[in-house]
Every structure is written in C-alpha cells, then in structure tokens.
Amino acid sequence: MPDEHAAPPGTWTRSEQDGVSDGPGADGVRSDSAWQGKAALAAVGILLIAAIYTLRDFLPALGWGAILAASLWPLHVRAAQRWPAGRGLILPAVFTGAVMLMFVIPLVMVASAVLHDSMAVSQWVEQAQAQGIPVPDILGHLPFGARLVPWWQATLATPEGIDRLARQAPHIRLATGEHILGLVSHRVLLLVFMLLTLFFILRDGERVAAALGVGTRRAFGAAGLRVAEQAVTAVRGTVNGLIVVGFGQGVVMGGAYAIAGVPHAALFGFLTGLLSAIPLGAGVAMALAAASLLAADQAMAAALVFAFGSVVIFVADHFVRPAFIGGATRLPFLWVLLAILGGIETWGLIGLVIGPALVAALMLLWREWVGSARGPLNPSHP
C-alpha cells in the first residue's frame, strides 16, 4: 500500500538522523541542504561566465537587438492589437525590415564607400612603400621650401627613407585591403545577428518579458521589477531621443547645406542625421559637406557651414538630447549628460544607451531610499 505521506519525486529534505533523505519536511515544503544551494549557485555562476565568454564577440549585436526591441515594443503592441493575425511572423518581419531600411542599408552604403576609398589608400601606401613618394612641385614654393624639399627627398622620396620613418614610429599600423575587408565583413555579420535578435525578441516578446519578470521577482523582489521597468523606460527615452534629435539635426543641417550650395544637400543632411547617434558622427558628415564646398572654391560658404554646423551639433548633443532623455526618465540634466558621456567612454557606442539606463535605475533606488518616492524600498511614502 503506497504511503500517503510520501514526498513527490525530486523532493529532498534533511533528516535529523543521517543528514539528507527523501520525504517531506516538518512543514511539508522542499528543503535543500546548505551545500546544495551553494553548489547550485556556483554552477549557475560558472555557466553564466562561460556563456558570456563564449558570446563575447556577439554581445554588442545582442545588446543592440534587445535595445531596439525594447524601444519598438509599444508600437509593435499597438500594431498587433489592430492586426492580431500578424503577431507571430509578419509584424516582427515588418518592423525588422523597417529598421534595416532606415539604419542598416544607409550605413552599409556609407561603409561600402569608405571601404572602396580605404582600399585605394591602402594600395597607394603599398606603392609608396615600394617606390617612394615624389616631391610635390608646390613644396619648393612654400615658406621654408628650401628646407622641406631636402627633408622630403631623404625621408619620403625613397623606400629606404619610408622604412626608417616607419621604424621610428612603430605604433603606426597601416591596414591592408584584406584587413579592412575582414573588419567590414565582421561588422556586417554583427548587423545580421542584431536584426535576427530584434526579430526573435519581437516575435516572442511576451514570453520573454514574462520569464524575465518572474526571474527578476524571484531574485530581487518587487524592487527588482521597479528597477527593471525604470531601466527599460530609460532605454526607450534614450533611443527616442536619438531618433528625434537625429531627425531634427538632419532637417536643420540639410536646409543649411541647400542654402550654402552643397552638392547633394539632401544626402548630406540624411547622413548628418543618421550619424548623429555616433560620437563625432554628425561632425564628420558636416566636415565632409564643408570640404565639398572648399573643393569647389567656396571658402566663405564652407566656413559658414562649418561654424553653423558646429553650433547646431554642440547644442543638440549637450542640451537638447539630455533634456529629451531626462524628461522620459525624470533624471536631472547634469546626470543625463554625465551618463551619456561616461557610458560612451566606458562601453563604446552602446554605452550611449547603457549609461542613462544605469543612472536612471540608481536614481530610482535613491529616491525610494531617501523617501521622496514610493516603492518597495519606501512603502510608507504618502
């Protein structure tokens, strides 16, 4: 006759006589021994470290995919409410395709042009290392030309001189065309994995969010859920700020390019807005536009474009974007600015989003701790 008090399979309790035995505990609840709990935590930690180490080269792609999914999730939910049939496959594919059209394809076009020019420069460098660089005719007509020409002839006009110069500056490394092609191929692979991550998170977002919510509550309680929600809000505010500010920069600078007579003003305006999310990216696009005017012998227009663009970029990066992100996360202006700059310095480009998210989570905990906001750390706040 089966024992009515037998424990379910997989249930282990500590016995007073011999340590560990199967059967219900005094309170009928599973009770693991202390060493089993510590061993389980150690195993989980080892597995987590091993997984992060294995995926370390793809973590930026996974991170950007998750960031874009968190930012697009409210729009995806509204679209799914209007068209429930497309929730499983079509809507995630549409949103992923929109991201690819808006961001990835223009970046690939720019990278392709840079790759072409870089390979041409690399070939020129290899030719210069083999044959030397002839002395330009204009060099002798410049001030101090009588000294510059002999230095050029001894240093750059012969392969031996270039080799001596390279040995004197060992930290300078000129990438070959094959190396540049390998770098670009790696970046394209990361973009593909970012789009795949975005697609699968949008497709399975509800189950992923529910699982993360359960895990966060079990590990950190209600305070952990609040912190996670604040971090997601900061991520959305940061990405929305990047998009809105980038669009504004593109429109303003595109108009300035058109007025100044920059060739392909609309294209340069689009690149300025697109690259505004990258540190110094908008400045590079603006400098290229000014250089195109300078090449067309329009020095005054180039100087005006450069001056106006510098002011617009400075105001957008140091005032408009921090204010936009701070409004979404209730962060003071100074903390947003420090979070953006510190995040970029520490984490690279993805730190543009990670920095504000971390500071927003810490600020939420601080407000609850000091009693200025109600939450798990301060339930008695009126």
C-alpha positions in Angstrom: 0.0 0.0 0.0 1.6 3.3 -1.0 2.5 5.8 1.7 0.1 8.7 1.6 2.8 11.0 3.1 5.4 10.1 0.5 7.2 13.1 -1.0 6.8 13.9 -4.7 9.6 12.8 -7.0 12.6 15.1 -6.8 11.8 16.4 -3.3 14.6 16.1 -0.7 14.6 17.0 2.9 17.2 16.9 5.7 16.8 14.1 8.2 17.8 14.5 11.8 19.5 11.1 11.9 21.5 10.8 8.7 21.6 14.3 7.0 19.7 14.0 3.7 16.8 11.7 2.9 13.8 11.7 0.7 10.5 12.6 2.2 8.5 15.6 3.3 10.0 18.1 5.8 8.3 19.2 9.0 6.4 21.8 7.2 5.8 19.7 4.1 7.9 22.1 1.9 11.0 21.2 0.0 14.2 22.0 2.0 17.6 21.7 0.2 20.7 21.4 2.2 23.0 24.4 2.5 25.8 22.9 0.5 23.4 22.0 -2.3 22.3 25.6 -2.5 25.9 26.9 -2.6 26.9 24.3 -5.2 23.9 25.3 -7.4 24.8 29.0 -7.2 28.4 28.2 -8.0 27.3 26.1 -11.0 25.0 28.8 -12.3 27.8 31.4 -11.9 30.2 29.2 -13.8 27.7 28.6 -16.6 26.9 32.3 -16.8 30.6 33.3 -17.1 31.2 30.6 -19.7 28.2 31.7 -21.7 29.3 35.4 -21.6 32.8 34.5 -22.6 31.6 32.3 -25.5 29.3 35.0 -26.8 31.6 38.0 -26.0 32.1 38.9 -29.7 28.4 39.0 -30.4 27.3 40.7 -27.2 27.1 44.2 -28.9 24.8 42.7 -31.6 22.6 41.0 -29.0 22.6 44.2 -26.9 21.5 46.5 -29.8 18.9 44.0 -30.9 17.4 44.0 -27.4 17.6 47.8 -27.1 15.8 48.3 -30.4 13.2 45.7 -29.5 12.5 47.4 -26.1 12.1 50.8 -28.0 9.9 49.4 -30.7 7.8 47.2 -28.4 5.0 49.8 -27.7 4.5 50.3 -31.5 4.6 46.6 -32.0 1.9 46.0 -29.4 -0.4 48.7 -31.0 0.1 47.1 -34.4 -0.6 43.6 -33.0 -3.8 44.9 -31.4 -5.0 46.1 -34.8 -3.9 43.1 -36.7 -3.7 40.0 -34.4 -3.1 37.6 -37.3 0.3 39.2 -38.0 1.6 38.9 -34.4 3.6 35.7 -34.9 5.6 36.4 -38.1 4.6 39.2 -40.3 4.7 42.1 -37.9 8.1 41.2 -36.5 9.4 40.8 -40.0 7.9 44.2 -41.0 9.5 46.0 -38.0 12.8 44.3 -38.6 12.7 45.3 -42.3 11.9 48.9 -41.4 15.0 49.0 -39.1 17.1 47.6 -41.9 15.8 50.1 -44.4 16.2 53.1 -42.1 19.5 52.4 -40.5 21.4 49.4 -41.7 21.2 49.8 -45.5 22.4 53.5 -45.4 25.2 52.5 -43.0 26.2 49.7 -45.4 26.2 52.1 -48.3 28.5 54.5 -46.4 30.7 51.7 -45.2 31.0 50.4 -48.8 32.2 53.8 -50.0 34.6 54.1 -47.1 35.9 50.5 -47.9 36.5 51.4 -51.5 38.4 54.6 -50.6 40.3 52.8 -47.8 41.4 50.1 -50.2 42.6 52.7 -52.7 44.5 54.4 -50.0 46.0 51.1 -48.9 47.1 50.4 -52.5 48.7 53.9 -52.6 50.5 53.3 -49.4 51.9 49.9 -50.6 53.1 51.6 -53.8 54.7 54.4 -51.8 56.5 51.9 -49.6 57.8 50.2 -52.7 58.7 53.2 -54.8 58.7 56.2 -52.5 56.7 59.4 -52.8 57.9 62.0 -55.3 58.5 65.6 -54.1 55.4 67.7 -55.0 56.3 70.7 -57.2 54.5 73.1 -54.9 56.6 72.2 -52.0 59.6 74.3 -53.2 57.4 77.4 -53.5 56.2 77.2 -49.9 57.8 79.1 -47.0 60.8 77.2 -45.8 60.7 75.2 -49.0 64.5 75.1 -49.2 64.5 73.0 -46.0 61.4 71.0 -46.7 62.5 69.6 -50.1 65.7 68.0 -48.8 63.8 66.5 -45.9 61.2 65.1 -48.2 63.9 63.6 -50.5 65.6 62.0 -47.6 62.5 60.8 -45.7 59.7 60.1 -48.2 61.1 60.0 -51.7 62.8 56.6 -51.3 61.6 53.3 -49.9 64.5 53.3 -47.5 63.5 56.6 -46.0 59.9 55.5 -45.6 61.2 52.3 -43.9 63.3 54.4 -41.5 60.3 56.6 -40.7 58.1 53.5 -40.0 60.8 52.1 -37.6 60.8 55.4 -35.8 57.0 55.3 -35.3 56.3 51.6 -34.5 52.9 52.4 -33.1 51.6 53.4 -36.5 50.0 50.5 -38.4 48.6 50.9 -41.9 45.9 48.4 -42.5 45.9 46.4 -45.8 42.9 46.0 -48.0 42.4 42.4 -46.8 42.4 43.5 -43.2 39.9 46.3 -43.9 37.7 43.8 -45.8 37.8 41.5 -42.9 36.8 44.2 -40.4 33.9 45.2 -42.6 32.8 41.6 -43.0 32.8 41.2 -39.3 30.6 44.3 -38.8 28.2 43.1 -41.4 27.9 39.8 -39.6 27.2 41.6 -36.4 24.4 43.6 -38.1 22.8 40.4 -39.3 22.8 39.0 -35.8 21.4 42.2 -34.5 18.5 42.0 -36.9 17.9 38.4 -36.1 17.9 39.2 -32.4 15.4 42.0 -33.0 13.1 39.7 -35.0 13.0 36.9 -32.4 12.5 39.2 -29.5 9.6 40.9 -31.2 8.1 37.6 -32.1 8.5 36.0 -28.6 8.5 39.3 -26.6 5.5 38.5 -24.4 7.0 35.1 -23.2 10.5 36.7 -22.8 9.1 39.6 -20.8 7.0 37.2 -18.6 10.0 34.9 -18.0 12.3 37.9 -17.1 9.6 39.3 -14.8 9.3 36.0 -12.9 13.1 35.6 -12.7 13.6 39.2 -11.6 10.9 39.0 -8.9 12.3 35.7 -7.5 15.8 37.0 -7.4 15.3 40.6 -6.3 11.7 41.0 -5.3 9.4 43.9 -6.2 12.3 46.4 -6.0 14.0 44.5 -8.8 10.9 44.8 -11.0 10.7 48.5 -10.4 14.4 48.9 -11.3 14.0 46.9 -14.5 11.0 48.9 -15.6 12.9 52.1 -15.0 15.8 50.8 -17.0 13.6 49.9 -19.9 12.0 53.4 -19.7 15.4 54.9 -19.9 16.3 52.8 -22.9 13.2 53.9 -24.7 13.8 57.5 -23.8 17.4 57.4 -25.0 16.6 55.7 -28.3 13.6 58.0 -28.9 15.9 61.0 -28.1 18.5 59.8 -30.6 15.9 59.4 -33.3 14.1 62.7 -32.7 17.3 64.7 -32.3 18.9 63.0 -35.2 15.9 63.8 -37.4 16.0 67.4 -36.3 19.7 67.7 -36.9 19.3 66.2 -40.4 16.5 68.6 -41.3 18.3 71.7 -40.0 21.6 70.9 -41.5 20.1 69.7 -44.7 18.5 73.1 -45.1 21.8 74.8 -44.3 23.5 72.7 -46.9 21.0 73.6 -49.5 21.2 77.3 -48.8 25.0 77.2 -48.9 25.0 75.3 -52.2 26.4 72.0 -51.0 26.3 69.3 -53.7 23.7 66.6 -52.9 22.5 68.6 -49.9 19.7 66.1 -49.1 22.1 63.2 -49.0 24.5 65.1 -46.7 21.6 66.1 -44.5 20.4 62.5 -44.2 23.9 61.3 -43.3 24.2 64.1 -40.7 21.0 62.9 -39.0 21.9 59.2 -39.3 25.4 59.6 -37.9 24.3 61.9 -35.1 23.9 58.9 -32.9 27.6 58.1 -33.2 30.0 60.2 -31.3 31.5 62.8 -33.7 29.5 61.2 -36.5 27.4 64.4 -37.3 30.6 66.4 -37.1 32.3 64.1 -39.7 29.3 64.5 -42.1 29.3 68.2 -41.6 33.0 68.5 -42.2 32.7 66.5 -45.4 29.9 68.8 -46.6 32.2 71.8 -45.8 35.1 70.1 -47.6 33.0 69.7 -50.7 32.3 73.4 -50.8 36.0 74.1 -50.2 36.9 71.9 -53.1 34.6 74.0 -55.3 36.4 77.2 -54.3 33.7 78.4 -52.0 35.7 79.0 -48.9 33.3 81.5 -47.3 30.3 79.2 -47.7 32.4 76.3 -46.3 33.4 78.3 -43.2 29.8 79.4 -42.6 28.6 75.8 -42.9 31.3 74.6 -40.5 30.6 77.3 -38.0 26.8 76.9 -38.1 27.0 73.1 -38.0 29.4 73.2 -35.0 26.9 75.3 -33.1 23.9 73.0 -34.0 25.8 69.8 -33.1 27.0 71.3 -29.8 23.5 72.4 -28.7 21.9 69.1 -29.8 24.5 66.9 -28.1 24.8 68.9 -24.8 21.4 70.4 -24.3 18.6 69.0 -26.5 19.3 65.3 -26.3 20.0 65.3 -22.5 16.8 67.3 -21.9 14.8 64.8 -24.0 16.2 61.8 -22.2 15.8 63.4 -18.8 12.1 64.2 -19.5 11.5 60.5 -20.2 13.5 59.2 -17.2 13.0 62.1 -14.7 16.7 62.5 -14.5 18.4 65.9 -13.9 20.1 67.4 -16.9 23.6 67.0 -15.4 23.2 63.3 -14.6 21.9 62.6 -18.2 24.9 64.4 -19.7 27.3 62.6 -17.5 25.6 59.2 -18.1 25.8 59.7 -21.9 29.5 60.8 -21.9 30.5 58.2 -19.3 28.6 55.4 -21.0 30.3 56.1 -24.3 33.7 56.3 -22.6 33.2 53.0 -20.8 31.1 50.9 -23.1 31.6 52.4 -26.5 28.7 53.3 -28.7 26.2 51.0 -26.9 27.1 53.0 -23.7 25.0 55.8 -25.2 22.0 53.7 -24.0 23.5 51.7 -21.2 24.8 54.8 -19.3 21.4 56.6 -18.9 19.7 53.2 -18.1 22.1 52.5 -15.2 21.9 56.1 -13.8 18.1 56.0 -14.1 17.9 52.7 -12.2 20.2 54.1 -9.4 18.3 57.3 -9.2 15.0 55.4 -8.7 16.5 53.4 -5.9 17.9 56.6 -4.3 14.5 58.4 -4.5 12.9 55.5 -2.8 15.7 55.2 -0.2 15.5 58.8 0.9 11.7 58.8 1.0 11.0 61.1 -2.0 9.2 58.4 -3.9 7.0 55.4 -3.0 8.2 51.9 -3.8 9.4 48.6 -2.3 12.2 50.4 -0.5 9.8 53.1 0.8 6.2 51.7 1.0 5.0 54.3 3.5 5.5 57.3 1.2 2.2 59.3 1.1 
